[in-house]
Amino acid sequence: MLARSLHKQPTLWLFLLFCGFLFYQFSKDPSDSSLVGLDAFTSKDAPAKAPTKSPKIAIITFITQNPSYLHLSLKNKDHYARRHGYDLIVDYEAHSEKGLMWWKYAMIERLIKKKRDWDWIWWMDFDTLITNTNIKVGDVVDEALANVTDPSQIDWLLSHDCNGLNFGSFLVRNHERPLKFIDDVVAMSTNKKEDGGDPSEQDATAMLIKADPKSAARTMQIPQTKINGFPQEIACFDEDHQGWEPGMFVLHFAGAWAHVKGEDPTGQMMRKYEGDIIWGDWKDFYEQA
Ligand SMILES: *[C@@H]1O[C@H](CO)[C@@H](O)[C@H](O)[C@H]1NC(C)=O
């Protein structure tokens, strides 16, 4: 039927050809809306250099209990790691004599000594969520290092909250040098705090950075919102006074118990913000290793 009318009417032919041309023009339009957000992000925030190899990352954490948000926190970190080809390492027991949270340093030491091919290790407290899984933490590292004259000297990318150092989300270079830094933190921890108490791993780290300029020179403070955003409910922000907003990379419900009323403050916060997480499409990466 169509073939017969085409034969008789050359103008119909031309019309169909024109339609095909239009369709082709539209389908190859580079302003494909699904890519706009990502393009805007990379061109605005990435260092303006020739593209280099993206850093290889191990994301690490531990959990020794069974909190109400166990599945969400694990699923979120696992989804993110799969999406970007990062490794995720979770310990389910902690055996540090100095106190539970010192296990993060034990983990870091253990993993550095394995001499695996990660460039950086990203420590995340378990009460964190990656709220924008489009963002590569490797790009955050590159952007931070592009801000210093000698990136090779920096081993620690740290952030502050209203009380100074917050050690809930930070990056450490996978290199022997941080092992010495960790030894120095442990030595520092034999001192008492100003209030007479024993320093936590976070306190001892802050004490070392304050007391020893050489150790301090290995660290770099980056804006809290880059890796360690706090929600408005926990309004303890760094010098930028910036709380987490939708689209930002990471949410950390640090010390939720002190700010949120209820039986399960961290779980309540986790569930409140779950809907704000920007996930990837699992089909794009679930089949891969
Ligand atoms: C790098 O420096 C720029 C300009 O000062 C700043 O806006 C940005 O937040 C810094 N990035 C990091 C990750 O520190």
The ligand as an ORCA input file, in Angstrom:
! r2SCAN-3c Opt
* xyz 0 1
  C      39.881     24.135     45.944
  O      39.956     25.553     45.890
  C      38.783     26.184     45.416
  C      39.079     27.658     45.270
  O      39.563     28.177     46.476
  C      37.635     25.902     46.383
  O      36.449     26.503     45.929
  C      37.436     24.415     46.473
  O      36.447     24.125     47.437
  C      38.736     23.714     46.849
  N      38.480     22.291     46.754
  C      38.809     21.425     47.694
  C      38.369     20.014     47.494
  O      39.443     21.722     48.677
*
